[in-house]
Amino acid sequence: MPHDTGTAGGVRARPAPKAQAARRPAPGRRAGTRGRARRPLAWWAAAAAVAVAAGGAIWWVAARPQAPAAPLLGERVPDEGYEHVPVGTQIQYRAHPPASGPHYPSPAPTGVYPGLAPGFWVHSLEHGYIVLVYRPPVSPSVSAQFHEMVRDFPKSKFGNVKFVVAPYDQMVHPFAVLAWDWRMWMDTFDRGKVLEFYRQHVDHGREDIP
């Protein structure tokens, strides 16, 4: 009788259950799934670190001591208004030289003037110009510097030099530098101080126009 190779002790062996084996994920596939699950967590951690670093940098910039701004040269002069009056009107100013007040309809352009009524250069001050007035006479070397200044001073934000020089004898000091509502006295001519005053006050008139 042929030998039955499919039995053991007369009992047929059961095949291994295939369904259960199919349900078990392969080791490589399970590891890949875990790796994908970890990636979003890593991204969130990196983003949080960047946000913390950026916030710290912003706090450091805001919290560190700031260098104090340089004090403005000159002194405040009480405002005298800004009324327009016809050319030739006799204007009575309280301050001498005036740094505000009634003025003529047309401002004085940049330049060195042998004589100029205050009603013109006060209007220039209103437009953010700087005016240097002097008690005549002045030496030829100082006069030459006046002409250099109107040519070489920095341009305003409108692209023009805003600087007027004119004589004015109704003052106790030899020189005064003016901006709208500001005045700086000088007993000796100092081009460097005039330039610093100009940089601080140019384009700060009552009207923001050229």
C-alpha positions in Angstrom: 0.0 0.0 0.0 1.4 3.4 -0.9 2.6 5.5 2.1 0.5 8.6 2.8 2.9 11.5 3.0 0.1 14.0 4.0 -0.6 12.4 7.4 1.1 12.0 10.7 -0.1 9.2 12.9 -3.2 8.8 10.6 -4.2 12.5 11.1 -3.9 14.9 8.1 -1.8 18.0 9.0 -3.6 21.3 8.9 -2.1 24.0 6.6 -0.9 27.2 8.3 -3.6 30.0 8.3 -2.7 32.3 5.5 -5.2 35.0 6.4 -3.4 35.8 9.7 0.0 35.9 8.0 -1.4 38.4 5.5 -2.6 40.8 8.2 0.8 41.3 9.7 2.6 44.3 8.1 6.0 43.8 6.8 8.7 45.1 9.1 9.9 47.7 6.5 6.5 49.1 5.9 5.8 49.6 9.7 9.1 51.5 10.1 8.3 53.7 7.1 4.9 54.6 8.6 6.5 55.6 11.9 9.0 57.8 10.0 6.3 59.6 8.2 4.5 60.2 11.5 7.6 61.8 13.0 8.3 64.2 10.2 5.4 66.7 10.9 6.5 66.8 14.6 10.0 67.7 13.5 8.8 70.4 11.2 6.7 71.9 14.0 9.6 71.9 16.4 11.9 73.6 13.8 9.2 76.3 13.1 8.8 76.9 16.8 12.5 77.3 17.3 12.7 79.9 14.5 9.7 81.8 16.0 11.4 81.9 19.4 14.7 83.1 17.9 12.9 85.8 15.9 11.0 86.9 18.9 14.1 87.1 21.0 15.9 89.2 18.4 12.9 91.7 18.2 12.9 91.9 22.0 16.6 92.6 22.1 16.4 95.4 19.6 13.4 97.0 21.4 14.9 96.6 24.8 18.5 97.7 24.2 19.3 101.4 25.2 18.8 103.8 22.3 21.4 106.6 21.7 19.8 109.9 22.7 19.1 112.3 19.8 21.3 115.3 19.5 19.7 118.4 21.0 18.4 120.9 18.5 20.6 124.0 18.2 19.0 127.3 18.9 16.1 128.4 21.0 12.4 128.5 20.5 10.9 131.9 19.5 7.2 132.6 20.3 5.1 132.2 17.2 3.7 135.5 15.7 1.3 134.0 13.2 1.5 133.5 9.4 -0.9 136.1 7.8 -0.2 137.2 4.2 0.0 140.9 3.7 0.5 143.0 0.6 4.1 143.7 -0.5 5.2 147.0 1.0 3.1 146.7 4.1 5.0 147.9 7.2 5.1 144.8 9.4 5.7 145.2 13.2 7.4 142.2 14.5 7.9 141.5 18.2 11.1 139.5 17.8 14.2 140.9 16.1 15.1 139.2 13.9 11.6 137.6 13.4 11.3 133.8 13.0 7.5 133.9 12.2 4.8 136.3 11.7 2.9 138.2 8.9 4.8 138.1 5.6 4.5 138.9 1.9 2.8 136.5 -0.6 6.1 135.6 -2.3 9.0 133.9 -0.5 12.6 134.8 -1.2 14.4 132.2 -3.3 17.8 130.8 -2.2 20.6 133.4 -2.4 22.7 136.1 -0.8 20.9 139.4 -0.8 22.5 142.9 -0.3 19.2 143.9 1.2 15.9 142.1 1.7 12.7 143.0 3.6 11.9 140.5 6.4 8.4 140.1 4.9 10.0 138.0 2.1 12.4 135.8 4.1 9.9 135.1 6.8 7.8 133.5 4.1 10.9 131.5 3.1 11.1 130.3 6.8 7.5 129.1 6.5 8.5 126.9 3.6 11.3 125.2 5.6 14.1 127.5 4.6 17.0 128.5 6.8 17.9 132.2 6.9 21.2 133.7 8.1 21.0 137.3 8.9 24.0 139.5 9.8 24.6 142.9 11.1 26.6 144.8 8.5 29.3 145.2 7.6 31.1 141.8 7.2 34.6 141.1 5.9 35.1 140.0 2.3 36.2 136.5 3.5 32.9 136.0 5.4 30.9 137.4 2.4 32.7 134.8 0.2 31.6 132.0 2.5 28.0 133.2 2.3 28.1 132.6 -1.5 29.8 129.2 -1.1 27.1 128.1 1.4 24.1 128.9 -0.8 25.9 126.8 -3.5 27.3 123.9 -1.5 24.9 123.3 1.4 23.0 120.0 1.3 19.9 119.8 -0.8 16.5 119.6 0.9 14.2 116.6 0.4 12.8 118.6 -2.6 16.2 118.7 -4.3 17.0 122.4 -3.7 19.2 124.2 -1.3 17.0 126.1 1.1 19.2 128.9 2.4 18.9 132.7 2.4 21.4 135.2 3.6 20.5 138.9 4.2 21.6 141.9 6.3 19.6 142.9 9.3 20.8 145.6 11.6 18.0 145.5 14.3 19.7 142.9 16.6 22.2 142.9 19.4 24.4 140.0 18.1 26.4 140.1 14.9 24.8 136.9 13.4 21.6 135.0 13.8 20.5 131.8 12.1 16.7 131.3 11.7 14.2 128.5 11.1 10.4 128.8 11.6 10.0 129.5 15.3 13.7 128.9 16.0 16.7 131.2 16.4 20.4 130.7 17.1 22.6 133.6 18.0 26.3 133.8 17.0 28.8 136.4 18.2 31.4 135.2 15.7 30.7 133.6 12.3 30.9 129.8 12.5 30.1 128.0 9.2 30.1 124.6 10.9 27.4 125.6 13.4 25.4 127.2 10.6 25.6 123.9 8.7 24.6 121.8 11.7 21.6 124.1 12.4 20.7 123.9 8.7 20.7 120.0 8.8 18.6 119.9 11.9 15.9 122.4 10.9 15.7 122.5 7.1 12.3 121.3 5.7 10.6 121.8 9.1 8.7 124.9 8.3 5.0 125.4 8.9 4.3 124.4 5.2 5.9 121.3 3.8 6.6 122.6 0.3 9.7 123.5 -1.8 
